[in-house]
Amino acid sequence: MPALHPEPALMLLPSSTWLPQPPLERVDLDWLTHAGIEVAILRLDRIDPLISGNKWFKLIEHLKTAGRVGAEGIISLGGAHSNHLHALAAAGQRFGFATVGLLRGHPQETPTVRDLQAFGMQLHWLGYGGYRARHEAGFWQPWQTQYPTLHPVPEGGGGLPGARGCMQLRAQVGAQLAGLGWSDYDGWWLACGTGTTLAGLVLAEAGDHPVYGALAVPDDHGVAQQVEMIVGQAGVSNPVYELFEASRGGFAKVDPLLLEFIEKTGQASGIPLEPLYTGKALLALKQQVEAGRFAQGTRLIFIHTGGLQGWRGLSSKN
């Protein structure tokens, strides 16, 4: 396998265009208009057909680190519908580096898994107990022995490097505000799975604007702890953010109210949503708006974190 360049995307694409430029679009929905709230949605789902959503941004610094240490590729973790592994495998195929995926559970065939295999990712199924051990000391040692030339990346592209990649989202929003007729905004709203993107925005904002996270996963996933760890590693002592429960009973739990909301919202706005992350986040925002959480005239940036591909295999089960 060819070795990673220090900055593979930067080396292979024109320097002015290698970083995706997600469009910022105003979203008009009845419940926002009624409350006098304005929302602009950052369409990370539109940046790339395969390396989609926030995953590209979370990978940036990990790829740079892999290049600096002379790695030949990346080894990382995820589930059978993982948007992170899907983006990583697609990046490996596109830019010419090896990828290995450590998967939760037992072998199964899903649209995502078929894509991972087609993109050339080597897969290892860990079972459920083996996957739970991913946070334990020494977890990576046997894998690094087996794949000594690969650079390990946490689940979801997380950690401080992933957060630093997401810091660039603030500048991309700032460059597009004038096009909406906005001079400023009052905060961010986004779904949280690992908390990495939220942590990146907290670091980028440095207290200027609050960041609101809709927890698409249950408490036992430790999102709050991950956010605190990341911002602590970056030397931030008083991060400005707030988390809201939005898991609707657990990770990947879907209910009729959520599905109806997604369908109606998609019809009204033309924006595709999936129910594991963006759908849950937008429904949670609606609930908070209707509860009077935000004053009339508030302007929020909602991040569409992508994830549409992962819904392909799950949708048939609901």
C-alpha positions, -999 to 999 in steps of 0.1 A, spaced: 0 0 0 13 35 -8 23 56 23 0 85 33 12 119 22 14 144 51 -19 159 40 -34 136 14 -64 156 4 -43 188 3 -17 171 -18 -41 156 -43 -67 184 -48 -62 221 -56 -52 240 -25 -81 264 -27 -108 238 -31 -97 206 -12 -116 215 19 -154 210 13 -175 242 13 -210 232 28 -238 256 18 -256 276 45 -293 277 38 -323 294 56 -349 269 66 -385 281 69 -409 259 89 -442 268 104 -432 262 140 -401 284 136 -421 312 120 -448 311 147 -421 314 174 -402 342 156 -371 320 155 -347 320 125 -327 290 116 -300 285 90 -289 249 82 -253 241 74 -257 214 48 -228 190 55 -248 163 38 -241 181 5 -203 183 6 -195 149 -10 -214 119 -22 -193 95 -1 -171 114 24 -202 131 37 -214 151 67 -191 161 96 -170 130 89 -147 147 65 -139 175 89 -134 150 118 -109 131 96 -87 161 86 -64 162 116 -63 124 120 -50 121 84 -24 148 89 -12 130 120 -10 97 102 10 114 74 34 130 99 42 96 116 46 79 82 16 56 86 4 36 56 -33 39 66 -59 41 93 -75 16 116 -107 26 134 -140 14 149 -177 15 142 -209 -4 137 -225 -21 107 -242 12 97 -213 35 106 -211 68 88 -175 72 101 -162 39 87 -181 46 54 -164 80 50 -130 66 61 -131 37 37 -142 60 8 -113 83 16 -89 55 17 -100 43 -17 -100 78 -32 -66 90 -18 -48 56 -18 -42 45 17 -51 13 36 -81 11 59 -91 -14 86 -124 -14 104 -131 -30 138 -168 -35 139 -194 -39 167 -212 -71 169 -211 -102 147 -208 -105 109 -238 -92 91 -245 -78 57 -258 -42 54 -255 -16 26 -228 1 46 -208 -32 51 -211 -39 14 -197 -5 6 -168 -9 31 -158 -41 14 -162 -25 -21 -140 4 -9 -113 -21 1 -115 -18 39 -103 -49 58 -130 -58 84 -128 -75 118 -159 -82 139 -154 -78 176 -187 -91 190 -204 -69 215 -182 -75 246 -151 -70 225 -164 -37 212 -173 -25 247 -136 -30 256 -126 -2 232 -121 23 260 -100 0 282 -63 4 286 -44 -18 262 -72 -22 238 -52 -10 208 -20 -29 216 -28 -62 198 -42 -44 168 -11 -22 165 10 -54 167 -10 -69 139 -11 -36 119 21 -18 129 20 6 99 -16 18 105 -25 48 126 -54 42 151 -83 66 151 -111 65 178 -147 56 172 -164 83 151 -131 101 144 -133 115 179 -109 130 203 -91 163 202 -78 159 166 -114 153 154 -126 183 173 -99 205 158 -110 195 123 -145 206 131 -134 240 144 -133 251 107 -171 250 105 -173 283 123 -153 302 97 -174 285 69 -206 298 85 -191 332 91 -183 336 54 -219 329 44 -239 350 69 -241 381 47 -257 360 20 -286 354 45 -288 390 55 -275 381 90 -248 400 107 -245 375 135 -262 344 151 -271 335 187 -259 299 189 -255 265 173 -277 234 174 -266 199 164 -269 162 170 -244 146 193 -231 110 189 -196 112 203 -196 150 211 -166 156 189 -182 181 165 -198 199 195 -164 201 212 -149 215 181 -175 243 179 -170 251 216 -133 254 210 -138 276 179 -163 298 196 -142 304 227 -173 316 245 -186 339 218 -217 319 211 -232 289 230 -234 255 214 -265 234 220 -262 196 216 -291 172 211 -281 139 226 -289 113 199 -275 86 221 -283 76 257 -263 88 288 -243 57 290 -224 67 258 -206 93 279 -210 123 256 -207 149 283 -175 132 296 -160 131 261 -167 168 256 -152 177 289 -121 156 282 -116 172 247 -120 208 258 -99 201 289 -71 187 267 -73 219 247 -69 240 279 -105 254 280 -117 257 316 -152 272 311 -168 258 279 -201 273 269 -224 245 258 -256 227 269 -268 192 262 -305 182 257 -319 147 258 -330 136 223 -323 98 221 -360 89 223 -352 58 243 -318 48 231 -293 47 202 -310 39 169 -344 39 186 -371 52 162 -407 58 169 -438 68 147 -438 104 159 -402 109 149 -407 93 115 -438 114 108 -419 145 118 -391 137 94 -415 130 66 -435 162 70 -403 183 75 -387 168 44 -419 176 24 -421 212 37 -384 221 34 -370 198 8 -342 188 32 -336 151 36 -333 139 72 -325 106 88 -340 96 122 -308 86 141 -291 120 143 -304 150 123 -341 140 126 -338 136 164 -319 169 167 -344 189 147 -374 174 166 -356 182 199 -352 218 187 -389 220 178 -397 209 213 -374 234 229 -387 262 207 -423 254 216 -414 252 253 -402 288 250 -365 280 255 -354 306 229 -366 343 228 -383 357 197 -357 369 172 -331 342 181 -310 331 152 -295 296 153 -272 276 131 -284 240 127 -258 215 115 -269 188 92 -243 162 101 -250 139 72 -255 103 80 -280 96 53 -262 65 40 -265 47 74 -303 48 73 -304 25 42 -301 -7 61 -320 4 92 -351 17 74 -363 -17 64 -364 -27 101 -388 1 111 
